[in-house]
Amino acid sequence: MAALAAALVACTPDFHGVVLDPPDPAPPLALVDSTGAPFDLAAERGKVVLVFFGYTHCPDVCPTTLADWHRARQALGDDASQVRWVFVSVDPERDDPRAAHRYAAKFDPAFVGLSGTPSQVAATLAQWKIGAHRDDAGRDTTVSYTVSHPSTVFVIDREGRQRLLHRLGLPADQVAADVRALL
């Protein structure tokens, strides 16, 4: 029995992200892409999916994360075809699906940007247990504001389960290593 346990431990990859054990099924993403088509996370089974919640006017966290994703995707080489990179806007007032996609695609054409109506985005955030809110402190503005949002990337395995959380600034080679271990 001890030999079996040791063999199982030896087969378990050392991940760089936070391991979610046991992994839970990923909540749905009931949002739309730049063509207006609904995005179905369940249709991505068989691929590793990275999901990040941000917004297109973000001054720091979002561009850093998407730039790191681009480097990770490059590091994956041919394996990158088995990965889906999904940017979800938490700012539906400024980010319609086309704006979300344009922003994500600036970093890499393979990245998908999603958004929806304010109620669709709010429902998605609730399902993913994510908090995001405008930081306009009562100012009378509709354009110039920031949005507080998590800096965590959710890593979904090929069976559609949340397996890892990646923190902001995780080096691209470590992101790629975690993804490759899930492939």
N, C-alpha and C positions, 0 to 999 in steps of 0.2 A: 504494500500500500504506500509506503514511504517513497519507493522508487517511482511509482506512478505519479505521486504528488510532485516530486522533483522534476520529472519529465514534463509535466504540465506547466510548471513554473518556467522551465527552460524554454518552452514554446511561446510564452507570453512576451510580446514585445515590450521594450522599455519605451514608453511614450514620453514625449516632452510636454504635452498638454495635461490638463487635469483629467484623470480617468473617471468616467461616470460608471459606477458599479453598484447595482446592476444597471445596464443601459435601459432607458425608457424609449418607447416609440416616439419619434419626432412628431410634434404637433403639425397639423396641416399649415400650408401657406396659401391662404385664400386670397391671393392678390393677382394682378395681371402684369404681363410683360409689355414691351413697347408696341407690340402689334395689337394689343387689346385682348389677347388670348389669356385665359386663366392658366396660372402656373400650378402644376400638380406635383407636389413633392413625392407622392407615391409612384408617379411615373418614372422617377429617377432611380428606383430600386435597381441594384446591380452596379451603381456608381457610388463613389464617396461624394458627399455634398458638403460644402462649407457654406454656412449661412452667417451673414453679418448684418446687423441692424444699424443704420446710420442715416446720414442725409447729405445732400449734395453741396450744401453751403458750409459744411463742417470745416473748421480751420486746421484741424490737427489729426484727430484719431482716425477719421475715415480715409484721408489720402495716405496716411502711413500704412494702414491695414491693407488697402488695395494695392499699394506699391509692393508691400511684402508678399501679397498673394501673387502678383505678377512674377516676382523672382522665384517663388516656390513653384509656380506653374512651369517656368523655364527649367528649373532643376529637375522636375519630373520627366522631362523629355516626352517620349512616346506614351508613358503612363498617364500623362495629363488628359488624354482623351477619355479616360475612365473617371474623370472628376468633374463635378459641376460646381461653379463658383457663383454664389448668389448674394447680391447686395439688395437689402430690403430697406426702402426709405421709411423713416419714422416721421417724416415731415410732408404729409400729403397736401398741405396748403401750397407749398412751393414745388413739390416734386411729383409731377404726374408720372405715369409709367415710362413715357418717352424720356423725360428728364433723368429719371433714375437710371435708365438703361444707357443713355448717352454718357452720363457720369462714369458708370462702371466700365463701359467700353473704352473710355479714354485711357484707362490703366491697362486693359487687355481686351481685345475684341471677343474673347471667349467668355467674358464675365456677363452675367445676366443681372439686369436691374429690374426690381419689382416695386410697385406701389399700388395704390387704390384710392378709394374714397376715404374720407376721414373715419367713417364708421367701419369700413373694412380693415383699415390699418389698426384702429383701436381694438377690434376683435382679434386680429392676429397677434398683437402685442399681449393681450390678455391670455391667449392660448399658450404663448411661449413664456408667459410669466415675466414679461419685460416691462420695465418702467421707462417712459420717455416723456419729457415735457418741455414746453417752450420756456426759455429763460428771458422773457422780455420784461419781467418785474413790473407789470402794469403799464409799461410804456405804450403809447398809442402808435403802434407801427405794425405793418403787415409784411414788411420786407426785411428789415434789419433786426434779426434776433438769432440767438443760438438755441440749440436743442440739446438738453441733457439726454444721453443715451448710453447704453452699456458699451464697453470696449471689447467685449468677449466675442469670439468666433465659436459658433456651434459646429462641431464636426459630426456628421451623420454617416453611419457606416452603410455598407451595401445592402443591408437588410432593413434600412430605414429607421435605425435606432440612434439616439444621441449617445455617442461613445466618448467624446472628448470635448473639453473646452480649451480654447487657445487664448492666452492673455495677449494684450497689446504688446507689440514689440518682440514677439517670439520670432527668432531668426528664421528666415525663409528656408534654410536648409533643414531646420528642425520641423517646420510645417510640412515640408516635402517628405521627410522621413516618417512622420506620423501618418500621413496620407498613404504613402507606399506600404506601410505596415498593415493598413486596413484593406488594401487592395488584395 
